[in-house]
């Protein structure tokens, strides 16, 4: 049978042009830590944008319930893998999000935490170098330590204790940034580095020890709300959807713009204000109690987001009251059994640190 210059026709699938429409824009994207809080939301976003997503996770802190709604999706693939070991795969872009992000989790095995940040970065950078593909690093506001600059701008070098109980995470992320920029300078790699400030929203682990999840869970269970220190230390809270939008915009910037870029909400709240707002929104009768502030816990944390506004045309749109209301509904469903049951966390403690 002879076909002319037109498209081959299949009676059910339509023309070849119709069946391949948009494929030139579809990318194969690797997300390490893809079953975690942020990673799972990024999977949703990129699949929604029409891309193929390969989610890599070792499930130390990530959980299958975060991505179970994607398992049967034709453009989603799940790979159980630890990024401290090399990964051989073919992709167009890499988002490196793999690393425990709450003090309870990253202090449980501090050596492994450092390995995940450093060896994980080396392995993912090596993969990006071989593929000559763009790679994104999820860094953190913890690189600023207990800052003497307020708010924190990207040019600030930080005030980090290199031998403290939090340094496995803080210094691991700082070293990862070093590796990313050295690969950029030495090998011409197209890198994007985001410094993430406190983020909250659905799919946070109820026992991760972070302040938003702990306050909400304690309030919903009518337990005392635990504040460490005098409650005057501050944080800036960014809703997860806003943060993921920042990720995507940073990744789409032209080659040569590397960051680092602060991504977070510039609204600043004390721990007392956060606790009082959670009590108001939940209608809980919980009492606020105070305990000793952990070592090296930063007193202030607020991003200067000027660079993100200028380079990414990005700024958060969800205010704290709206974001907390959505997050409270998620945890209320989770604790009442309407949502997926939380996995048992062997590392959890009843603390409420401000990380």
C-alpha positions in Angstrom: 0.0 0.0 0.0 1.3 3.4 -0.9 0.9 6.5 1.3 1.4 10.0 -0.1 2.9 12.9 1.6 0.0 13.3 4.0 -0.2 11.7 7.5 -0.8 8.0 8.1 -4.3 7.5 9.4 -5.5 5.1 12.1 -9.3 4.7 12.4 -9.2 5.2 16.2 -6.2 7.3 16.8 -6.5 10.0 14.2 -3.6 11.4 12.2 0.1 11.0 13.2 0.2 14.8 13.6 -2.8 14.7 16.0 -1.3 11.9 18.0 2.1 13.7 18.3 0.7 17.2 18.9 2.5 18.7 21.9 5.1 16.0 22.2 7.9 18.4 21.3 7.1 20.2 24.5 6.7 17.1 26.6 9.8 16.3 28.8 10.9 13.3 30.7 11.6 14.7 34.2 13.3 13.0 37.1 12.3 14.1 40.6 14.4 12.7 43.5 12.5 12.7 46.8 9.3 12.6 44.6 7.2 10.9 47.2 7.9 13.5 49.9 5.8 16.5 50.8 7.2 18.9 48.2 8.2 16.2 45.7 4.7 14.8 45.4 3.2 18.2 44.8 5.8 18.8 42.1 4.9 15.4 40.5 1.3 16.6 40.3 2.2 19.9 38.8 4.6 18.6 36.1 2.2 15.8 35.1 -0.6 18.4 35.0 1.7 20.4 32.6 1.9 17.4 30.3 5.3 16.0 31.1 6.4 12.5 31.9 7.6 12.2 35.5 10.0 9.6 37.0 9.7 9.7 40.8 12.7 8.4 42.7 12.5 7.9 46.5 13.9 5.5 49.1 10.8 6.2 51.4 12.9 7.2 54.4 10.6 10.2 54.9 8.5 10.0 51.7 5.5 7.8 51.6 3.5 6.0 48.9 0.3 7.6 50.1 1.5 10.9 48.8 1.7 9.6 45.2 -0.7 6.7 45.2 -3.2 8.7 43.1 -0.5 8.8 40.4 0.6 5.2 40.3 -1.7 4.2 37.5 -1.1 7.4 35.5 0.5 6.6 32.1 3.0 9.4 32.4 4.1 8.6 35.9 6.8 6.1 37.0 8.0 5.2 40.5 11.5 4.0 41.2 12.6 3.0 44.7 16.2 4.2 44.9 18.6 5.8 47.3 20.4 8.8 45.7 23.6 8.1 47.6 24.1 5.4 44.9 24.4 6.3 41.2 21.3 6.2 39.1 21.5 5.2 35.4 18.5 6.7 33.5 17.7 8.9 30.5 15.8 12.1 31.2 15.6 15.7 30.0 15.6 17.5 33.3 16.3 16.7 37.0 14.8 18.2 40.1 17.0 17.1 43.1 14.7 17.2 46.2 16.0 14.1 48.1 16.8 14.8 51.7 15.1 14.7 55.1 13.9 18.2 55.8 12.7 18.2 59.4 15.0 18.1 62.5 13.4 14.9 63.8 14.1 13.1 60.6 17.5 14.6 59.6 18.9 14.2 63.2 17.8 10.6 63.4 20.7 9.6 61.2 22.9 12.7 60.7 25.6 10.9 58.8 23.1 9.6 56.3 21.6 13.1 56.1 25.0 14.5 55.1 25.5 11.7 52.6 22.2 12.3 51.0 22.9 16.0 50.5 26.5 15.5 49.3 26.7 12.1 47.7 23.2 12.6 46.3 24.3 15.9 44.7 27.4 14.3 43.2 25.4 11.5 41.7 22.7 13.7 40.3 25.2 16.2 39.0 27.1 13.3 37.4 23.9 12.2 35.7 23.2 15.7 34.5 26.7 16.1 33.2 26.4 12.8 31.2 23.0 13.8 29.8 23.9 17.5 29.4 20.6 18.3 31.0 19.3 21.1 33.2 19.3 20.3 37.0 17.5 21.9 39.9 18.7 21.9 43.5 16.3 22.2 46.4 18.5 24.1 48.9 17.2 25.7 52.0 17.0 28.9 54.1 19.0 26.8 56.7 22.2 27.8 54.7 21.7 31.2 56.5 21.9 29.6 59.9 20.9 31.9 62.7 21.1 35.0 60.5 22.6 38.4 61.4 21.1 39.9 58.2 17.3 40.4 58.3 15.6 39.8 56.0 18.0 37.4 54.3 19.3 38.2 50.8 20.9 35.7 48.5 24.4 37.4 48.8 24.4 36.7 52.6 26.9 34.0 53.5 25.1 32.9 56.6 25.9 32.2 60.3 26.0 28.4 60.6 27.4 26.3 63.4 29.4 23.6 61.5 29.5 21.2 64.4 26.1 21.6 66.0 23.2 19.1 66.0 21.6 20.8 63.0 24.8 21.0 60.9 24.3 17.7 59.2 21.4 19.3 57.3 22.7 22.9 57.2 26.2 22.1 56.1 25.1 19.3 53.8 22.9 21.7 51.9 25.7 24.3 51.8 28.1 21.7 50.4 25.5 20.7 47.8 25.3 24.3 46.6 29.1 24.4 46.4 29.1 21.3 44.2 26.4 22.7 42.0 28.2 25.9 41.3 31.5 24.1 40.8 29.9 21.8 38.2 28.5 24.9 36.6 31.8 26.6 36.4 34.0 23.6 35.6 31.6 21.7 33.3 29.2 24.4 32.0 26.3 22.6 33.6 22.9 24.4 33.5 22.0 24.6 37.2 19.1 26.2 39.1 19.4 26.6 42.9 16.4 27.5 45.1 16.7 28.4 48.8 13.4 27.2 50.3 11.9 29.0 53.3 9.4 27.3 55.6 6.7 25.7 53.5 3.5 24.1 54.7 0.4 22.4 53.2 -1.4 19.1 52.7 0.9 16.0 52.8 3.1 17.2 55.5 3.8 14.3 57.8 1.8 14.7 61.0 4.8 13.6 63.1 7.6 15.4 61.4 8.2 17.8 64.3 7.8 21.0 62.2 5.9 23.8 63.7 2.9 24.1 61.4 2.1 20.4 61.4 2.7 20.0 65.1 0.5 23.0 66.1 -2.3 21.8 63.9 -2.2 18.2 65.1 -1.9 19.2 68.7 -4.9 21.6 68.3 -7.0 19.0 66.6 -6.2 16.4 69.3 -6.9 19.0 72.0 -3.4 18.6 73.3 -1.2 21.4 74.7 0.5 23.4 71.9 4.2 23.4 72.6 6.2 26.5 71.8 10.0 26.3 72.2 11.6 29.4 73.6 9.6 32.5 74.5 7.5 32.4 71.3 8.9 35.6 69.9 11.2 33.9 67.3 9.8 34.4 63.8 9.3 32.5 60.6 7.8 33.2 57.2 5.4 30.5 56.0 4.9 29.8 52.3 2.0 27.6 51.0 3.1 24.6 49.0 1.3 25.6 45.8 3.1 29.0 45.7 6.5 27.3 46.2 5.9 24.8 43.4 5.1 27.6 41.1 8.4 29.2 42.0 10.2 25.9 41.2 8.7 25.7 37.8 9.4 29.4 37.0 13.0 29.1 38.1 13.5 25.9 36.0 12.2 27.8 33.0 14.7 30.7 33.2 17.3 31.0 30.4 20.6 29.1 30.7 23.1 31.3 32.6 20.7 32.3 35.3 21.6 29.9 38.2 20.4 31.5 41.3 20.5 30.9 44.2 17.0 32.4 44.6 15.1 32.7 47.8 11.6 31.2 47.5 9.3 31.9 50.4 6.6 34.1 51.8 8.0 37.4 53.1 5.2 37.7 55.7 6.8 37.3 59.1 5.0 35.8 62.1 6.1 34.9 65.7 5.4 31.4 67.0 2.9 32.9 69.4 1.0 34.5 66.5 1.0 31.2 64.5 -0.2 29.2 67.6 -3.0 31.7 68.2 -4.2 31.6 64.6 -4.2 27.8 64.6 -6.3 27.8 67.8 -8.7 30.3 66.2 -9.1 28.3 62.9 -9.5 24.9 64.6 -11.7 26.2 67.4 -9.5 24.2 69.8 -9.4 24.6 73.5 -5.7 23.6 73.7 -3.4 25.5 76.0 -0.1 27.0 74.9 2.9 25.7 76.9 6.6 26.8 76.7 9.7 24.7 76.7 13.4 25.3 76.2 14.6 26.4 72.8 16.7 23.7 71.0 20.4 24.4 70.2 21.1 26.6 67.2 17.4 27.2 66.5 17.3 30.5 64.5 15.7 33.5 66.1 14.5 35.1 62.9 13.9 33.8 59.4 12.4 36.0 56.6 13.3 35.9 52.9 14.1 38.9 50.8 12.3 37.9 47.6 13.3 40.8 45.4 15.3 38.5 43.1 12.4 36.1 42.6 10.1 39.0 41.8 12.5 40.5 39.3 13.8 37.3 37.6 10.8 34.9 37.9 7.9 37.4 38.1 7.0 35.3 41.1 5.5 36.1 44.5 3.2 34.1 46.8 -0.5 34.6 46.5 -1.9 32.4 49.3 -2.0 34.2 52.7 -1.4 32.4 56.0 -5.0 32.2 57.0 -6.1 30.7 53.7 -3.2 28.2 53.6 -3.7 27.1 57.2 -7.4 26.5 56.6 -6.6 24.2 53.7 -3.9 22.4 55.7 -6.2 22.0 58.7 -8.8 20.4 56.6 -6.2 17.9 55.3 -5.0 17.0 58.8 -8.6 16.8 60.1 -9.5 14.3 57.4 -6.3 12.4 58.1 -6.8 12.2 61.8 -10.5 11.3 61.5 -9.8 8.5 59.1 -11.4 10.2 56.1 -8.0 10.5 54.3 -5.1 8.0 53.9 -3.8 6.7 57.2 -0.4 8.2 58.2 2.4 5.8 58.1 4.0 4.9 61.4 7.1 7.1 61.9 9.6 5.4 64.1 11.6 8.6 64.4 8.8 10.8 65.6 8.9 12.7 68.9 6.3 15.0 70.5 8.2 18.1 69.7 7.3 21.3 67.8 10.4 22.9 66.5 10.3 25.9 64.3 12.1 24.3 61.3 
